[in-house]
Amino acid sequence: MKTMRYIFPIAAAVMVTSSCTDEIPTVNLGIDDVYYVYRMQKLPLESALTGAEYRWTVDGQPVSDERSYIFLAGTEGVYDLTFDIIDDDTPYHFEFTVNVVHEEVEYSPYISRVYEYCPAPGQFINKMPQYDAGDTYADILRKAEESISGTNDVMISLGGFGGYVTFGFDHTVVNVYGEYDFRIWGNSFYELTDPIRRGGSAEPGIVAVSYDANCNGLPDDPFYELAGSEYYKPSTVHGYSITYMCPDPDREPDAGDDGFITDSRYISWHDSDGGNGYIGKNQFHDQSYWPEWISAASMDFSGTRLADNGIDTSGTGRYYILYCYDWGYVDNHPNDYPELCSFDIGWAVDDTGMPVFLPGVDFVRVYTGLNQQCGWLGETSTELSRAQDLHIDPLF
């Protein structure tokens, strides 16, 4: 008698989340003949039988040689799977079917949850989102989520180099070969004085992505950088780290000579390259640049550092142009250019720069990719306001 497994209760129409929860049972007594699963949701499979080697196929194509396999499909339909144990003593072959159906409750194409908001110091910190006296990290995390989830479209700032936010959707964003998979909105704009090179206010943020392979719904699996146009250039520094020191509230400010900087040595930093410097405070933003909900004496960040992109074209510190990189970064080109603000999961690479195949992503992390101070403009800090899965029709 054939068996059939529904991984969602049809009658109750309970929607499965984007992670593998207890509502999606891992096969631990064998593999059923038939499964039903929503599109863009995972189906974890594992055989209780063991052997020397394993092979999984989907519609005749090999997909894994591990004992366990997570099935994921973005398109509705019937998928024919096989599982083989390749062993001289105990060979095993099993064929089964997965029916991928449309979700009962329509997915949102936009951010549904913010898992982490960890900005570095910067002139918009404690303002985007707004810190109120007594706010804890949980309060700020909630405010960040309220700002950029759904259609809210309210800007948050990541501060100086390394500051980051981690968010996800109500489903797995599927990696579709040869297509952009998701888009992120920033606040970059072009200026008009240099018609040859595109630039203006470009504060590039690097994107890293993670697939919830352990199916616990948390961003604790490896993250992989999406290699943008600068990734392989000699001017890009990989494995860079920086430490910011909490400013002493009792020290005398050291005003700059340009009349705009009220404290040129406000927040000190040192980095893994042996460099050191300061994030200055300017007259336009007089609140604390240190995240008020953090009491630690220092903050550490690491990642890939992009080459400085800010040029003082006036020669007097009055007019800076922050030039755009070609592609692959957040807050790098204006939102009016969607192809330059979109990302392909196929760009993912490991720590050595080798391509990594991910069937989809559950967590997206964006962090400020430059350690740069541009006079009265202040530190270069990535901002973002929204993200969208490009495989789901937008709401607006």
N, C-alpha and C positions, 0 to 999 in steps of 0.2 A: 504494500500500500504506500503510495507516494505521500510525502509530507510537504507541508506548505508553511512558510514563516512570513507573517506580516510584521514589519518592524515599526509600524505605527497602528494604533487602534482605529480602524475605519469608522466604526459607529460613533465613537466619541470625537473623532476628527481632531485629535490632539496634535499640534504641530511639533515636530522634532527640532531642537535647536541645532546650531551649526557645529557643535561639538558632539562627540560620541558619548552620550549619557547613558544612564541605566535603562532608559526607555528603548535603547537600541542594544539588544542583547548580543554579546560576543558568542559565537558558536563554540561551545566547549564540549559537546558530546558528539560532534560530527557536523556534517553540512547538510542542510535541507535541500529538497528538490526545487523549491520555488520560493522566491522572496518578492516582496513589494516594498519599494522605498521611494521616498520623494526625491525629485531631482535636486542636485546640489547638496545632498546629505550623504554622509558616510555610512557604509555597511561594513563593519569589521568582521572578517572571516578567519577562522583558525580551526584546523583539524586536530582532534585528539590523537590521531595516528602520527607516528614519527617514521623517519627513514633517512637515507643518506642524502638525497636531494629532493627538491620540490619544484613544481612548475604550475603557475596559474596562467590561464589564457582567457581573454575576453574576445568573443567573436573571432576566434582563431588566432589572435595576436598574443604572443607572450607578454605578460605584464609584470611578473614577479617570480623570483626564485627563492623566496623566503617561506617559512612555514605558515606565516600569517599574511593576510592581504587585506587592504581596505579598498573596497569598491566605491567609486565615485563617478557620477555621470551628470553632466549638465543638460542633457537632452532626453526627453521622454522616449520610451520605447522598450522593446524586449531585447535583453542582452543574454547571449549564450556563453556560459562560463564552464571551464573545466579545471579540475585540480588533479595533479598527478604527484604521486610519491615515486621517485625513481630509486629503486632499491632492489638488489639481486634477490634478497630473501623475502621481502614483503612489498612487492610493487602494488600500486593502487591507482585506480583511475575512476573519476567521478565527474558526471556532467550535471549541470543544474542551470536554472534560469533566474535572472533578476529582472523584474518588471519595474521600470522607472516611470513614476506617474507625477502629475502636476500636484503641487502642494495644495492642501485644503485652504490655508490662509496665505494670501499672496505675500511673497517676500518683499521687503523694502530694498530698493537699490542703494540706500544710503547707510551711513554708520548707525549701528544700533547700540554699541557699547564702547566706552573708553576704559581700558584695563589699567593703563598707567599714564600719569602725567608728571613728568620729572624734568622741568625746565632748568637750564643753567641760568646764572644771573644775567639780567638784562634790563633795559630801560622800560620795557612794557610788562615786566613781571610784577605781579600783584595788581595789575590793571586788566590784563587779558588772559584769563578771567579775573574778575574783581575779588581781591582778598578783603574780608571783613574781620575785624578784631575777634579773635577767638576761633577762627576757622581752623579745622584740623585738615590733615591730608585727605581724609574721606570727603570733607566738604568741598575742597578744591577739585578733587577728582570728579565729584558729582557736577560741579559747575562747568568743568571742561567738557564732560559728556553732554550736558544740556546745551552747550555752545555749538558743538559741531555734529551732533547726532541728528538723524532725520533731515528735515528741511530747515533747521534752525539757522544755519549759515552765519554764525557769529565767530569772528576771528579769535584765535588763541595764539599766543607767542611761545616759542620754545627757548628764547634767550640765546646766549652765546653758544660757542661750539659744544656739541654733544647733547644739549638739552633735547628731550624727546617726548613723544606721545605714542602710545600703542593703542590701536583701536581695532574693532572687528565689525562684522555684519551679522545678520540673523541667519546666515547660511554660509557655506564655503564658496569662495569665489573660485570658479573653475578656470584652470589654465587652458585656454583655447589656442591651439597652435596657429601662429602667424597673425594673431590679433592682439590689440591692446585689451587688457583685462579690467583695469580700473583707472579712475581719474581722481586727481586731488586738486582742490582749489586753494590758491594762495592770494597774495595781494601785490604781485609784481606789476610793474608798468614800464613802458618804454619812454625814453626822453627823445628830444628832436634835434639836439645840436650835433650829434654824430650820426649821419645817415648811413655810414659805411658798416658800422658794427652795431648789433642790437644790444642795447643796454639802457639802464635807467635805474630802477630799484629792483635788482635781482639778488635775492638772499637764499641761495640754493640749499635745500634740505635733501639729505640722502634717505632713500627708502630701503628698508629691510623687511623681509616677509618670513612667515613661519606657517608650517602645516601642522595641524594638531595630530601628530602621529600617535601620541600616547592616549588620545581621546579623553582627556580629562577636562577640557574646556578652559584651560589656562595657558597663557603664553610662556610656557616653560620648555618647549621644544626648541631646537636650534633655529636661529634666525639667519637668513641669507641675504646679503646685499644685492640689490638690483643694480647691475653694472651699467651706469650711464656713460655719457660720451667722454668723461674724464677718467674713468676707472683705470685704464691701462697707461695713462700718460706718466712720464717720469716726474712731473711736478706734483702728482698726487701722492700723499703719504698714507700708507696703510698701517694699521696697528698703532695709531696715534692716541695718546692719552693726555689728559689735562686735569689739574687740580686747582680749584678756586678756593680762596681763603675768605671766610666771613669777615666783612669789614668791622673795624673797631669803631663803635659809635662815639667814642670819646676823642678820637684823633682829630686834629685840625685839618680841614679840607685844604687841598692844594689846587687853587684855581688855575685854569689854563690861560694862555696869553691871548686867545682869540675872543674872549668875552662870552663864549657859549658854554665852556666847560667849567663847572663849578667845583669839581674835584677830579683832577687828572689821575690820581692814585687811589681811587675809591675801592675797587676790589682787585686784589692782586691774584695772579695765577702763575703757575710754572708747569712745564710740559715735559713729555718724554724725550723731546729732542734737545733738552737742556735750555730751552728758551724760557723767558719770563716776561711779564708785562702787567698791564692793568686794564680793567674795564672802567672807563671814566664815567662820571655822572655829569649830565648836562642840564641846562637851565629849563629845558622843556618838560622834564620829568623829575620831580623832586621827591617821589616816594622811595622807599627802599627798593633796591634792585635785587636784593637777596630774597629768595622765597621765604615769606614771613612764617610759614608753617613748618619750616625746617630750623631746628635748633643746633644742628651740628656745626662744628668749627670749620669744616671744609666739605667740598663736594668733588667727586671724581667722575669723569666721563671718558669714554674711549670710542674709537671708530675710525673711519676714513676721513682724512682732512683734505679738502680741495684747495687748490691754489687760490691765493687772494684774487679777487675780481674787481676791487675798487680802485679807481684812478682819480686823483685830484686834478681835473683838467684845467682848473683855474690857476693852479700853482700857488695859491694863497690860502688853501684850506676852505674855500667858500663853495666850491661846486665839485661834487663827486659824482662820477658815473660808475655804477656797479654793473659790469657787463655780464651778459647771459652766457651760460654754457649751452652747447648745442641742444642736448636733450637728456632726459632721464632724471630730472630733479624737481622737487616741489618748490613753489614760490620762485621760479626761475624765469618763466615767461608769463605774460598776461593770460588771464583766463579766457580771453577771446580767441586763443589759439589752442583748441582742445587737444590736438595731436601732440603738442609740446608740453602738455600738462597730464598726459596719460602714460600708463606703465604696463609693461608686458612681463608677466610672471616668468616667461622664458629667459629673461635677462639674469635670473638668479645665479650667483656664483658662491663658492665656498671661500674659506679664508685664504686659499692659495690662488684664487682667481679662476678656478676650474668650474665650468657650467654644472649646475645641479638641476635635475628634473624634479619639479614639484607638480603633483596632479591638480593642486589648487592651494589656496592659502586661507587661513582662518584668522590670522593676526597680521596687521600692518604696522610697522614702526617707522616714524619719520623723525630724523634728528638734524639739527643744524650742522652743516658740513664745513663751515669756515670759522677760523679763529682770526677775526679781523676787526679793527677799529678804524672808523672813517671820520675822524674829527668830530664836528658837531652833529653828524648823523648818528654817531654812537657805534655800538657793536653791530655786526651783521647778525641778524637773528631771523630764522625762518618763522613765518606765520602761515597758518592754514585755517580753513573754515568749513570744509565739507569734503566728502569723498563719495564716489559712486561706483558700483559694480556696473561695468559697461555691457554686461550680458543680460541685464534686466532693464526693461523700458523705464526711463526716468519719469518722475512724477511732475516735474516742471523743467 
